[in-house]
Amino acid sequence: MKRGIDVCPSYDAAGDPVLHIEKQRGKLTLEEIRQAAQEFDEDIYALIIDARQDEGQCFEEDPPGDRVTLYRAERFFRRGELWKP
């Protein structure tokens, strides 16, 4: 895994397992996210993007790093319907 990128397994508010991937400086790329998740645990993950505008969050400066949360894709499928590559 690249230097400055950390993977932290955790649970969301519903008690489902998630992976938090953090980069100390700069923005995470999709390739860095994929590589970090793959090195931690080879599984199928979903990255949810909230594209709604939230006017309550205005920063004068961007934070120095980046963080994403990945959810196991099985959470979004019914039993036996999981997509297989």
N, C-alpha and C positions, 0 to 999 in steps of 0.2 A: 504494500500500500504506500502511496505517496506520503512523504514527510508533511506534517501539518494537517493531515486528515485523520479524524478519529471516528470510530464506530462505537455507538453505545446502545446495546439492546435495552429495551424498556417495555412498558405497557401503557396503552392509552387509557382514557377515562372509562372505557367499557371493559377493561381488563384483557384486551387483545394484544398480542406481542407486536412490537414495532421496532424498527431500527432507526436511530437518529444518527445522521452522518453530518459531521461538522468539519469545516475548513477554517483554520485560524486566520488566514489572510486571503483576500480575493474571493471570487465567486466559484462555486462548484460547477463543473461541466457535467453533462449527462454521462459522458464516458467515465469520469471520476466517480460518479454515484454508482454506476453499474459495476465498476471494478471493486469499489469498497464493499458493496453488498455481496458480490461474488466471492471475495476473499473471506468475508465473515461467515457466510452460510449460503451455499448454492440453493436457491429457491426461486420462485416467481414472486416478484414484488410489484406493488402499485404505488405510483407517486401521484397524489391528488394535487391538482393545481387550482387554487381558489383565485379566479380572475375577476371577482367582484371588486368594485371600488370601495375602499373603506377610507372615508375622508378623515376619520379619527386618527389615522396613522400617518403623520407627516414628519419626516426626520429632516433636520437641517443637513445632516451628513449621513451617508450610508455607514452601517456598522463595518468594522474592519474584516469580518469573516462572513461565513454563510452556513446555513443549517437547513437540512431537509429531513423529513420523516417519511419512511417507507412502511407500507402495510403489506402483510402477506396477502397475495392475490386470492388465496383460497377463501378468504373472508367474504369476497364478493360473488362467489359462485355457490350454487346449491351442490349438495353431495353428489359426486359422480359427474359433474359438468365441467370440471376444471380443464382449462385449455391446455393442450399438450403440443409442444412445438414439433 
